[in-house]
Amino acid sequence: MTTYMVTGGAGFIGSNFILEMYGHYINEGDRIINLDCLTYAADLRNLSSIRDESEYWFHFCDIRNLAAVNQAIQYYSPDRIIHFAAESHVDNSITGPKVFIDTNIVGTWNLLEATRIWRDRLPEDFLFVHVSTDEVYGSLKEDEPRFHEELPLKPNSPYAASKASSDMLVRSYVQTYDFPAIITRCSNNYGPHQMSEKFIPLMITNALQDKELPVYGTGKNIRDWIHVRDHARAIQAVMTKGRIGQIYNIGGSWELANIEIVEEILDILDKPTSLIKYVEDRPGHDWRYAMDTTKICAETDWEPIVGFERGLYITVQWYKAMRELCE
C-alpha cells in the first residue's frame, strides 16, 4: 500500500497526474492525497470523475503555512510527495513577484523542512519528487544544443528565478541531510484543464469567440511542447526507476515557434489568420527552450507517446466542448 501526496493536485498538471495515476498505476489499498489551497488556478472539477473514489482524498492546505504542512505530513505519513504546487504564470511574476517567492520558495522549504522533521516516522522508502521547469536554464539560441541536466541555471524571469531557487533548496537538502529527493524539469505542457491565461488555451478560447489572438513580438519564440499526460507518465517513471539526488529533464521534443501553433489552432477551428494581433514583447522573453531527454529515456525507458498535431487537435476539441457545455 502506497500513499501519494500530491501538492497542487487541483491545478492543471497536478490534476492530470492524479488522473493518470488513478487510471493506470494505483493498486488496491493505495491512496492519493490531493494537497491544495485552491488558488484561482485550481479547480476541483478537474477531478470530478474520481471525487467519490475511496482511493482519492482532498486535503485543503496552503504550503506557505508551515504548521499546516507539518500537520498534513504527520497525519498521512506519505510514501511519496510529488510537489507540483507553484505559481507559474510568467506574466504575473513580472507584475507581482512576491507571491512567487512565498509559494515557490518558502512553500517548497516548508515541505522540505516538515518532511525532514518527520523523516524518522515516514516510510523507509519515502521519496520527494520536486517538479520544476525548463525555464530555470534560461534561453537558447536557435543553433545551440538542447538543455541538459549539467548546465548552470540562468533564470530570466521572477518565476524562473523562484523555481531555480526551489531547485537549489531541494539539492541542498539532498546534500546536507541525505534527503531522498529527485528533481524533474519539464518543457511547456498543454492539454485539458489548463487555465485560459496560458498560451495555447488563450489562443483556443479567443479564436472560439472570434477575438484577437495576442502574439508577443514576432511570434518566432520557440518552445518544446509536451502533452500533460506524457509529463504525468514521466513523473511516474522517475518515481519508479529514477535515482535519488538526480535531475531529469522531461520534454516532448516538439520544437515549434509560437506563431506556428497559433496558425495550427486557427486551421483546426477554420478561423481566419486576420485574428492574429502582434503585441509588444514581454520583458525578459526567452527566445528558445529545448530539452535533451537522453537521461530519463535511458534510465527509465520513458518516452513521449502523444504526437503534437494529434495532441493539439484533441486539446482544441476539449476546449470547444467545454465552451459548448457552458452556453
Contacts in CASP RR format, 6 or more apart in sequence:
PFRMAT RR
TARGET T0000
AUTHOR 0000-0000-0000
METHOD contacts of the structure
MODEL  1
MTTYMVTGGAGFIGSNFILEMYGHYINEGDRIINLDCLTYAADLRNLSSI
RDESEYWFHFCDIRNLAAVNQAIQYYSPDRIIHFAAESHVDNSITGPKVF
IDTNIVGTWNLLEATRIWRDRLPEDFLFVHVSTDEVYGSLKEDEPRFHEE
LPLKPNSPYAASKASSDMLVRSYVQTYDFPAIITRCSNNYGPHQMSEKFI
PLMITNALQDKELPVYGTGKNIRDWIHVRDHARAIQAVMTKGRIGQIYNI
GGSWELANIEIVEEILDILDKPTSLIKYVEDRPGHDWRYAMDTTKICAET
DWEPIVGFERGLYITVQWYKAMRELCE
1 27 0 8 1.000
1 29 0 8 1.000
1 30 0 8 1.000
1 31 0 8 1.000
2 27 0 8 1.000
2 30 0 8 1.000
2 31 0 8 1.000
2 79 0 8 1.000
2 80 0 8 1.000
3 30 0 8 1.000
3 31 0 8 1.000
3 33 0 8 1.000
3 76 0 8 1.000
3 77 0 8 1.000
3 78 0 8 1.000
3 79 0 8 1.000
3 80 0 8 1.000
4 21 0 8 1.000
4 30 0 8 1.000
4 31 0 8 1.000
4 32 0 8 1.000
4 33 0 8 1.000
4 78 0 8 1.000
4 79 0 8 1.000
4 80 0 8 1.000
4 82 0 8 1.000
5 33 0 8 1.000
5 35 0 8 1.000
5 72 0 8 1.000
5 73 0 8 1.000
5 76 0 8 1.000
5 78 0 8 1.000
5 80 0 8 1.000
5 81 0 8 1.000
5 82 0 8 1.000
6 14 0 8 1.000
6 17 0 8 1.000
6 18 0 8 1.000
6 32 0 8 1.000
6 33 0 8 1.000
6 34 0 8 1.000
6 35 0 8 1.000
6 82 0 8 1.000
6 84 0 8 1.000
7 35 0 8 1.000
7 36 0 8 1.000
7 63 0 8 1.000
7 81 0 8 1.000
7 82 0 8 1.000
7 83 0 8 1.000
7 84 0 8 1.000
7 85 0 8 1.000
7 111 0 8 1.000
8 14 0 8 1.000
8 34 0 8 1.000
8 35 0 8 1.000
8 36 0 8 1.000
8 42 0 8 1.000
8 84 0 8 1.000
8 85 0 8 1.000
8 86 0 8 1.000
9 15 0 8 1.000
9 17 0 8 1.000
9 18 0 8 1.000
9 34 0 8 1.000
9 35 0 8 1.000
9 36 0 8 1.000
9 42 0 8 1.000
9 47 0 8 1.000
9 84 0 8 1.000
9 85 0 8 1.000
10 34 0 8 1.000
10 36 0 8 1.000
10 38 0 8 1.000
10 42 0 8 1.000
10 43 0 8 1.000
10 44 0 8 1.000
10 46 0 8 1.000
10 47 0 8 1.000
10 58 0 8 1.000
11 36 0 8 1.000
11 41 0 8 1.000
11 42 0 8 1.000
11 43 0 8 1.000
11 46 0 8 1.000
11 84 0 8 1.000
11 193 0 8 1.000
12 41 0 8 1.000
12 46 0 8 1.000
12 189 0 8 1.000
12 191 0 8 1.000
12 193 0 8 1.000
12 194 0 8 1.000
12 195 0 8 1.000
12 198 0 8 1.000
12 228 0 8 1.000
13 84 0 8 1.000
13 131 0 8 1.000
13 189 0 8 1.000
13 228 0 8 1.000
13 231 0 8 1.000
13 232 0 8 1.000
14 82 0 8 1.000
14 84 0 8 1.000
14 232 0 8 1.000
15 43 0 8 1.000
15 46 0 8 1.000
15 47 0 8 1.000
15 193 0 8 1.000
16 46 0 8 1.000
16 191 0 8 1.000
16 192 0 8 1.000
16 193 0 8 1.000
16 228 0 8 1.000
16 229 0 8 1.000
16 231 0 8 1.000
16 232 0 8 1.000
17 82 0 8 1.000
17 84 0 8 1.000
17 231 0 8 1.000
17 232 0 8 1.000
17 235 0 8 1.000
18 32 0 8 1.000
18 34 0 8 1.000
18 47 0 8 1.000
18 50 0 8 1.000
18 56 0 8 1.000
19 46 0 8 1.000
19 47 0 8 1.000
19 49 0 8 1.000
19 50 0 8 1.000
19 232 0 8 1.000
20 229 0 8 1.000
20 232 0 8 1.000
20 233 0 8 1.000
20 236 0 8 1.000
21 32 0 8 1.000
21 232 0 8 1.000
21 236 0 8 1.000
22 32 0 8 1.000
22 50 0 8 1.000
22 53 0 8 1.000
22 55 0 8 1.000
22 56 0 8 1.000
24 236 0 8 1.000
25 236 0 8 1.000
26 32 0 8 1.000
26 55 0 8 1.000
29 55 0 8 1.000
30 55 0 8 1.000
31 55 0 8 1.000
31 56 0 8 1.000
31 57 0 8 1.000
31 76 0 8 1.000
32 55 0 8 1.000
32 56 0 8 1.000
32 57 0 8 1.000
33 57 0 8 1.000
33 58 0 8 1.000
33 59 0 8 1.000
33 72 0 8 1.000
33 76 0 8 1.000
33 78 0 8 1.000
34 47 0 8 1.000
34 56 0 8 1.000
34 57 0 8 1.000
34 58 0 8 1.000
34 59 0 8 1.000
35 59 0 8 1.000
35 61 0 8 1.000
35 63 0 8 1.000
35 72 0 8 1.000
35 85 0 8 1.000
36 42 0 8 1.000
36 58 0 8 1.000
36 59 0 8 1.000
36 60 0 8 1.000
36 61 0 8 1.000
36 85 0 8 1.000
37 60 0 8 1.000
37 61 0 8 1.000
37 62 0 8 1.000
37 63 0 8 1.000
37 64 0 8 1.000
37 85 0 8 1.000
38 44 0 8 1.000
38 60 0 8 1.000
39 87 0 8 1.000
41 87 0 8 1.000
41 88 0 8 1.000
41 89 0 8 1.000
41 195 0 8 1.000
43 193 0 8 1.000
44 51 0 8 1.000
44 58 0 8 1.000
46 193 0 8 1.000
47 56 0 8 1.000
47 58 0 8 1.000
50 56 0 8 1.000
59 72 0 8 1.000
59 76 0 8 1.000
61 68 0 8 1.000
61 69 0 8 1.000
61 72 0 8 1.000
62 68 0 8 1.000
63 69 0 8 1.000
63 85 0 8 1.000
63 103 0 8 1.000
63 107 0 8 1.000
63 108 0 8 1.000
63 110 0 8 1.000
63 111 0 8 1.000
64 102 0 8 1.000
64 103 0 8 1.000
64 106 0 8 1.000
64 107 0 8 1.000
64 110 0 8 1.000
65 110 0 8 1.000
66 110 0 8 1.000
66 113 0 8 1.000
66 114 0 8 1.000
69 107 0 8 1.000
69 110 0 8 1.000
69 111 0 8 1.000
69 114 0 8 1.000
70 114 0 8 1.000
70 117 0 8 1.000
70 118 0 8 1.000
73 81 0 8 1.000
73 111 0 8 1.000
73 114 0 8 1.000
73 115 0 8 1.000
73 118 0 8 1.000
73 122 0 8 1.000
74 118 0 8 1.000
74 121 0 8 1.000
77 118 0 8 1.000
77 121 0 8 1.000
77 122 0 8 1.000
77 123 0 8 1.000
78 122 0 8 1.000
78 123 0 8 1.000
78 126 0 8 1.000
79 122 0 8 1.000
79 123 0 8 1.000
79 125 0 8 1.000
79 126 0 8 1.000
79 127 0 8 1.000
80 126 0 8 1.000
80 127 0 8 1.000
80 128 0 8 1.000
80 129 0 8 1.000
80 239 0 8 1.000
81 111 0 8 1.000
81 115 0 8 1.000
81 126 0 8 1.000
81 127 0 8 1.000
81 128 0 8 1.000
81 129 0 8 1.000
82 129 0 8 1.000
82 131 0 8 1.000
82 235 0 8 1.000
82 239 0 8 1.000
83 108 0 8 1.000
83 111 0 8 1.000
83 128 0 8 1.000
83 129 0 8 1.000
83 130 0 8 1.000
83 131 0 8 1.000
84 131 0 8 1.000
85 103 0 8 1.000
85 107 0 8 1.000
86 103 0 8 1.000
86 104 0 8 1.000
86 131 0 8 1.000
86 162 0 8 1.000
86 163 0 8 1.000
86 166 0 8 1.000
87 93 0 8 1.000
87 99 0 8 1.000
87 100 0 8 1.000
87 103 0 8 1.000
87 104 0 8 1.000
87 159 0 8 1.000
87 162 0 8 1.000
88 133 0 8 1.000
88 159 0 8 1.000
89 159 0 8 1.000
89 195 0 8 1.000
89 197 0 8 1.000
89 198 0 8 1.000
90 135 0 8 1.000
90 157 0 8 1.000
90 159 0 8 1.000
90 160 0 8 1.000
90 282 0 8 1.000
91 197 0 8 1.000
91 282 0 8 1.000
92 99 0 8 1.000
92 100 0 8 1.000
92 159 0 8 1.000
93 100 0 8 1.000
93 157 0 8 1.000
93 158 0 8 1.000
93 159 0 8 1.000
93 162 0 8 1.000
94 157 0 8 1.000
94 158 0 8 1.000
94 282 0 8 1.000
94 283 0 8 1.000
96 158 0 8 1.000
97 158 0 8 1.000
97 162 0 8 1.000
100 158 0 8 1.000
100 159 0 8 1.000
100 162 0 8 1.000
101 158 0 8 1.000
101 162 0 8 1.000
103 162 0 8 1.000
104 159 0 8 1.000
104 162 0 8 1.000
104 163 0 8 1.000
104 165 0 8 1.000
104 166 0 8 1.000
105 162 0 8 1.000
105 165 0 8 1.000
105 166 0 8 1.000
105 169 0 8 1.000
108 130 0 8 1.000
108 166 0 8 1.000
108 169 0 8 1.000
108 170 0 8 1.000
109 166 0 8 1.000
109 169 0 8 1.000
111 128 0 8 1.000
112 128 0 8 1.000
112 169 0 8 1.000
112 170 0 8 1.000
112 173 0 8 1.000
112 179 0 8 1.000
112 181 0 8 1.000
115 122 0 8 1.000
115 126 0 8 1.000
115 128 0 8 1.000
115 179 0 8 1.000
116 173 0 8 1.000
116 177 0 8 1.000
116 179 0 8 1.000
119 126 0 8 1.000
119 179 0 8 1.000
126 180 0 8 1.000
127 180 0 8 1.000
127 181 0 8 1.000
127 182 0 8 1.000
127 239 0 8 1.000
127 244 0 8 1.000
128 170 0 8 1.000
128 179 0 8 1.000
128 180 0 8 1.000
128 181 0 8 1.000
128 182 0 8 1.000
129 181 0 8 1.000
129 182 0 8 1.000
129 184 0 8 1.000
129 235 0 8 1.000
129 238 0 8 1.000
129 239 0 8 1.000
130 166 0 8 1.000
130 167 0 8 1.000
130 170 0 8 1.000
130 181 0 8 1.000
130 182 0 8 1.000
130 183 0 8 1.000
130 184 0 8 1.000
131 184 0 8 1.000
131 186 0 8 1.000
131 235 0 8 1.000
132 163 0 8 1.000
132 166 0 8 1.000
132 167 0 8 1.000
132 183 0 8 1.000
132 184 0 8 1.000
132 185 0 8 1.000
132 186 0 8 1.000
133 160 0 8 1.000
133 163 0 8 1.000
133 185 0 8 1.000
133 186 0 8 1.000
134 147 0 8 1.000
134 185 0 8 1.000
134 186 0 8 1.000
134 187 0 8 1.000
134 188 0 8 1.000
134 224 0 8 1.000
134 249 0 8 1.000
134 251 0 8 1.000
134 289 0 8 1.000
134 291 0 8 1.000
135 155 0 8 1.000
135 156 0 8 1.000
135 157 0 8 1.000
135 159 0 8 1.000
135 160 0 8 1.000
135 163 0 8 1.000
135 286 0 8 1.000
135 289 0 8 1.000
136 153 0 8 1.000
136 154 0 8 1.000
136 155 0 8 1.000
136 160 0 8 1.000
136 163 0 8 1.000
136 164 0 8 1.000
136 167 0 8 1.000
136 185 0 8 1.000
137 147 0 8 1.000
137 151 0 8 1.000
137 153 0 8 1.000
137 154 0 8 1.000
137 185 0 8 1.000
137 289 0 8 1.000
138 153 0 8 1.000
138 154 0 8 1.000
138 155 0 8 1.000
138 156 0 8 1.000
138 160 0 8 1.000
138 286 0 8 1.000
138 289 0 8 1.000
139 154 0 8 1.000
139 156 0 8 1.000
139 286 0 8 1.000
139 287 0 8 1.000
139 288 0 8 1.000
139 289 0 8 1.000
140 146 0 8 1.000
140 147 0 8 1.000
140 287 0 8 1.000
140 288 0 8 1.000
140 289 0 8 1.000
140 290 0 8 1.000
141 287 0 8 1.000
141 288 0 8 1.000
142 222 0 8 1.000
142 287 0 8 1.000
142 288 0 8 1.000
144 288 0 8 1.000
145 292 0 8 1.000
146 224 0 8 1.000
146 290 0 8 1.000
146 291 0 8 1.000
146 292 0 8 1.000
147 185 0 8 1.000
147 249 0 8 1.000
147 289 0 8 1.000
147 290 0 8 1.000
147 291 0 8 1.000
147 292 0 8 1.000
148 249 0 8 1.000
148 292 0 8 1.000
148 294 0 8 1.000
148 295 0 8 1.000
149 185 0 8 1.000
149 246 0 8 1.000
149 247 0 8 1.000
149 248 0 8 1.000
149 249 0 8 1.000
149 292 0 8 1.000
149 295 0 8 1.000
153 164 0 8 1.000
153 167 0 8 1.000
153 168 0 8 1.000
155 161 0 8 1.000
155 163 0 8 1.000
155 164 0 8 1.000
156 284 0 8 1.000
156 286 0 8 1.000
157 284 0 8 1.000
157 286 0 8 1.000
167 183 0 8 1.000
167 185 0 8 1.000
167 247 0 8 1.000
170 179 0 8 1.000
170 181 0 8 1.000
170 183 0 8 1.000
171 183 0 8 1.000
171 245 0 8 1.000
173 179 0 8 1.000
173 181 0 8 1.000
174 180 0 8 1.000
174 181 0 8 1.000
174 244 0 8 1.000
174 245 0 8 1.000
180 244 0 8 1.000
180 245 0 8 1.000
181 244 0 8 1.000
181 245 0 8 1.000
182 238 0 8 1.000
182 239 0 8 1.000
182 242 0 8 1.000
182 243 0 8 1.000
182 244 0 8 1.000
182 245 0 8 1.000
182 246 0 8 1.000
182 247 0 8 1.000
182 248 0 8 1.000
183 245 0 8 1.000
183 246 0 8 1.000
183 247 0 8 1.000
183 248 0 8 1.000
184 234 0 8 1.000
184 235 0 8 1.000
184 238 0 8 1.000
184 247 0 8 1.000
184 248 0 8 1.000
184 249 0 8 1.000
184 250 0 8 1.000
185 247 0 8 1.000
185 248 0 8 1.000
185 249 0 8 1.000
185 250 0 8 1.000
185 291 0 8 1.000
186 226 0 8 1.000
186 231 0 8 1.000
186 234 0 8 1.000
186 249 0 8 1.000
186 250 0 8 1.000
186 251 0 8 1.000
186 291 0 8 1.000
187 223 0 8 1.000
187 224 0 8 1.000
187 225 0 8 1.000
187 226 0 8 1.000
187 250 0 8 1.000
187 251 0 8 1.000
187 252 0 8 1.000
187 289 0 8 1.000
187 290 0 8 1.000
187 291 0 8 1.000
188 199 0 8 1.000
188 223 0 8 1.000
188 224 0 8 1.000
188 225 0 8 1.000
188 226 0 8 1.000
188 289 0 8 1.000
189 225 0 8 1.000
189 226 0 8 1.000
189 227 0 8 1.000
189 228 0 8 1.000
189 231 0 8 1.000
190 200 0 8 1.000
190 225 0 8 1.000
190 226 0 8 1.000
190 227 0 8 1.000
190 228 0 8 1.000
190 311 0 8 1.000
190 312 0 8 1.000
190 315 0 8 1.000
191 200 0 8 1.000
191 227 0 8 1.000
191 228 0 8 1.000
191 229 0 8 1.000
191 311 0 8 1.000
191 314 0 8 1.000
191 315 0 8 1.000
191 318 0 8 1.000
192 228 0 8 1.000
192 315 0 8 1.000
192 318 0 8 1.000
192 319 0 8 1.000
194 200 0 8 1.000
194 201 0 8 1.000
194 228 0 8 1.000
195 201 0 8 1.000
196 202 0 8 1.000
196 205 0 8 1.000
199 258 0 8 1.000
199 261 0 8 1.000
200 261 0 8 1.000
200 265 0 8 1.000
200 312 0 8 1.000
200 315 0 8 1.000
201 319 0 8 1.000
202 213 0 8 1.000
202 214 0 8 1.000
203 213 0 8 1.000
203 261 0 8 1.000
203 262 0 8 1.000
203 265 0 8 1.000
204 265 0 8 1.000
204 269 0 8 1.000
204 315 0 8 1.000
204 316 0 8 1.000
204 319 0 8 1.000
204 320 0 8 1.000
205 319 0 8 1.000
205 323 0 8 1.000
206 212 0 8 1.000
206 213 0 8 1.000
206 214 0 8 1.000
206 275 0 8 1.000
207 213 0 8 1.000
207 265 0 8 1.000
207 266 0 8 1.000
207 269 0 8 1.000
207 271 0 8 1.000
207 275 0 8 1.000
208 269 0 8 1.000
208 319 0 8 1.000
208 320 0 8 1.000
208 323 0 8 1.000
210 271 0 8 1.000
210 275 0 8 1.000
211 275 0 8 1.000
212 275 0 8 1.000
212 276 0 8 1.000
212 277 0 8 1.000
213 262 0 8 1.000
213 266 0 8 1.000
213 275 0 8 1.000
213 276 0 8 1.000
213 277 0 8 1.000
214 277 0 8 1.000
214 279 0 8 1.000
215 258 0 8 1.000
215 259 0 8 1.000
215 262 0 8 1.000
215 276 0 8 1.000
215 277 0 8 1.000
215 278 0 8 1.000
215 279 0 8 1.000
216 258 0 8 1.000
216 278 0 8 1.000
216 279 0 8 1.000
216 280 0 8 1.000
216 281 0 8 1.000
216 282 0 8 1.000
216 285 0 8 1.000
217 278 0 8 1.000
217 279 0 8 1.000
217 280 0 8 1.000
217 281 0 8 1.000
217 285 0 8 1.000
218 259 0 8 1.000
218 278 0 8 1.000
219 257 0 8 1.000
219 258 0 8 1.000
219 259 0 8 1.000
219 262 0 8 1.000
219 278 0 8 1.000
220 257 0 8 1.000
220 258 0 8 1.000
220 259 0 8 1.000
221 257 0 8 1.000
221 258 0 8 1.000
221 285 0 8 1.000
221 286 0 8 1.000
221 287 0 8 1.000
221 288 0 8 1.000
222 255 0 8 1.000
222 256 0 8 1.000
222 257 0 8 1.000
222 258 0 8 1.000
222 287 0 8 1.000
222 288 0 8 1.000
222 289 0 8 1.000
222 290 0 8 1.000
223 255 0 8 1.000
223 256 0 8 1.000
223 258 0 8 1.000
223 288 0 8 1.000
223 289 0 8 1.000
224 251 0 8 1.000
224 252 0 8 1.000
224 253 0 8 1.000
224 254 0 8 1.000
224 255 0 8 1.000
224 289 0 8 1.000
224 290 0 8 1.000
224 291 0 8 1.000
225 252 0 8 1.000
225 254 0 8 1.000
225 255 0 8 1.000
225 256 0 8 1.000
225 261 0 8 1.000
225 308 0 8 1.000
226 250 0 8 1.000
226 251 0 8 1.000
226 252 0 8 1.000
226 254 0 8 1.000
226 304 0 8 1.000
227 252 0 8 1.000
227 304 0 8 1.000
227 306 0 8 1.000
227 307 0 8 1.000
227 308 0 8 1.000
227 311 0 8 1.000
229 306 0 8 1.000
230 251 0 8 1.000
230 252 0 8 1.000
230 304 0 8 1.000
230 305 0 8 1.000
230 306 0 8 1.000
231 250 0 8 1.000
231 251 0 8 1.000
233 302 0 8 1.000
233 305 0 8 1.000
234 248 0 8 1.000
234 250 0 8 1.000
234 251 0 8 1.000
234 296 0 8 1.000
234 300 0 8 1.000
234 302 0 8 1.000
234 304 0 8 1.000
235 250 0 8 1.000
237 296 0 8 1.000
237 300 0 8 1.000
237 301 0 8 1.000
237 302 0 8 1.000
238 248 0 8 1.000
238 296 0 8 1.000
238 300 0 8 1.000
238 302 0 8 1.000
240 300 0 8 1.000
241 299 0 8 1.000
241 300 0 8 1.000
241 301 0 8 1.000
242 248 0 8 1.000
242 299 0 8 1.000
242 300 0 8 1.000
243 299 0 8 1.000
246 295 0 8 1.000
248 295 0 8 1.000
248 296 0 8 1.000
248 299 0 8 1.000
248 300 0 8 1.000
249 291 0 8 1.000
249 292 0 8 1.000
249 293 0 8 1.000
249 295 0 8 1.000
249 296 0 8 1.000
250 291 0 8 1.000
250 293 0 8 1.000
250 296 0 8 1.000
251 291 0 8 1.000
251 293 0 8 1.000
251 304 0 8 1.000
252 291 0 8 1.000
252 293 0 8 1.000
252 304 0 8 1.000
252 308 0 8 1.000
253 291 0 8 1.000
253 293 0 8 1.000
253 304 0 8 1.000
254 307 0 8 1.000
254 308 0 8 1.000
255 288 0 8 1.000
255 290 0 8 1.000
256 308 0 8 1.000
259 276 0 8 1.000
261 312 0 8 1.000
262 276 0 8 1.000
263 273 0 8 1.000
263 276 0 8 1.000
264 309 0 8 1.000
264 312 0 8 1.000
265 271 0 8 1.000
265 312 0 8 1.000
265 316 0 8 1.000
266 272 0 8 1.000
266 273 0 8 1.000
266 275 0 8 1.000
266 276 0 8 1.000
268 312 0 8 1.000
268 313 0 8 1.000
268 316 0 8 1.000
269 316 0 8 1.000
269 320 0 8 1.000
293 303 0 8 1.000
296 302 0 8 1.000
297 303 0 8 1.000
END
